[in-house]
Every structure is written in structure tokens, then in C-alpha cells.
Amino acid sequence: MTSSELWTRETADRYDAEEAENSSPAVLEPTLDLLAELAGDGRALEFAIGTGRVGVPLRRRGVPVTGIELSEPMAVVLRRKADEKTLPVVIGDMATTVVAGEFTLVYLVYNTISNLLTQDEQVACFENAARHLAPGGRFVIELVVPPLRFLPPGQVAVPFDVSERHLGFDTFDLVEQLLVSHHFTRDDDGRYRRGASRHRYAWPAELDLMARIAGLELERRIGDWDGTPFTDDSAKHISVWRKPD
């Protein structure tokens, strides 16, 4: 098992409700459009498939999808949407778990590579993606750009959501390149629930070097799933690396 923190049954059971906005057609359709285009007529492998927010609708589009998921409770929720024959899922970590066959697309969305808390494990994740790709296949990552520009000297916290039902902020360890995302969520009974998760942030250039170590080449980088150009002001990036023929 890698350093990724394990999602519990309680967290898995409420995940889809809390991510309803990110599962809406307005958010999800551009994601599916690009992934389906990159998969072409081949198979897709999703690292950290979770409850199937992306993998299940991508399968409905006709793309054969297989998933790797560390948390069994998350996979149980996915099983309510698609059976094993429709969408196979292997329980394991995304850095070392191997599934049979070759894929034209391996993808890792929603900042999930940051769940691997060491650089070595993130490199291993790239190597695992390359291991599964057919020649000419692509590895896609969606990841936020570390918001360190918002940190004045002496400050270690940056808010990322201040809304009626949720307060979220990140605290940074700049030496270890780690952050902790803190969440205060108001439930229907009016009480607040606190949660926190650890992540290792990485810059796009660092990911490019990881890709190079794994034998992959950067093909394109955009600022969102709609294809907006990646600029100095982009809050996240979608990066596509290709395995040479």
C-alpha cells in the first residue's frame, strides 16, 4: 500500500452527494469529450476510479473502462452503478497495481495524484501508467496549480471555498512540499463536520520530468477540459503525455 490515505465507508457513502456539482453535465461533459477522443477505439484505465464519477459515464459512451481503486468502500458504491462485467475494478494502489492488457488511455483526474505523498510514489505512478499504455497511448492528469502566489511571507493558509455549507482552506509545508486540505461542512441538522486530507503538490514542470523518467513525452497542456489555453493565471491544468510508437 502506498502513502495514500484510505477513504472510509462513511466518506464513500456521502461522496456522490458532496460531489453532485462536479457530476453535473456542465462539468462532466467536457471531461468525457476529451477522454473519449483520446481513448479512440481502444480501452481506458482509470487510476483511483473512486465511485465512478467519470468512469461510469465514460463507459456508457462506449469506451471500455477498467479501474484501479485503493478504497474498497468507494468501489462498493461504484458497484451500485455498474457490475464487474461492465466495468472491471481491481482493488489496489495506482503506483504499483498492474491489470491485464494494454490501453490507449490511462487517466487520473481531480487532483488525485497528489494523494501520493512522496515524489518517488508519484514517479512510480507515471511508470505504472507507461507500463499499461500501448505504443502511441496517452496518460492524462488533471491537477491544480499550487496556489503559492496567495501566500504572503509568514502565512501558511489559503482559503479555497467560503460558502454557506462549506469552509475549506489549505495549509502548506513548503519544505516538504505537502499541504493539508481542511474542510468544515454543515450537515442538514445544522452541525458542522470537520475533515482533513494530506496531499503532495507538484508543479507542471516536475510532472513533465516524472513523465520523461517513465518514457513519456508531453503532447499538450490546457487550462481546463474545455481546452482553454494554459497560462500564468490558470488555476489548474490538464496535461497529456504520449508513449512513443
Sequence and secondary structure as in RCSB ss.txt:
>XXXX:A:sequence
MTSSELWTRETADRYDAEEAENSSPAVLEPTLDLLAELAGDGRALEFAIGTGRVGVPLRRRGVPVTGIELSEPMA
VVLRRKADEKTLPVVIGDMATTVVAGEFTLVYLVYNTISNLLTQDEQVACFENAARHLAPGGRFVIELVVPPLRF
LPPGQVAVPFDVSERHLGFDTFDLVEQLLVSHHFTRDDDGRYRRGASRHRYAWPAELDLMARIAGLELERRIGDW
DGTPFTDDSAKHISVWRKPD
>XXXX:A:secstr
  S     HHHHHHHHHHTTGGGSHHHHHHHHHHHHHHHTTS EEEET TT TTHHHHHHTT  EEEEES HHHH
HHHHTTS TTTS EEES TTT   SS EEEEEE TTGGGGS SHHHHHHHHHHHHHHEEEEEEEEEEEE   GGG
  TT  EEEEEE SSEEEEEEEETTTTEEEEEEEEE TTS EEEEEEEEE   HHHHHHHHHHTT EEEEEESST
T  B  TT SEEEEEEE   
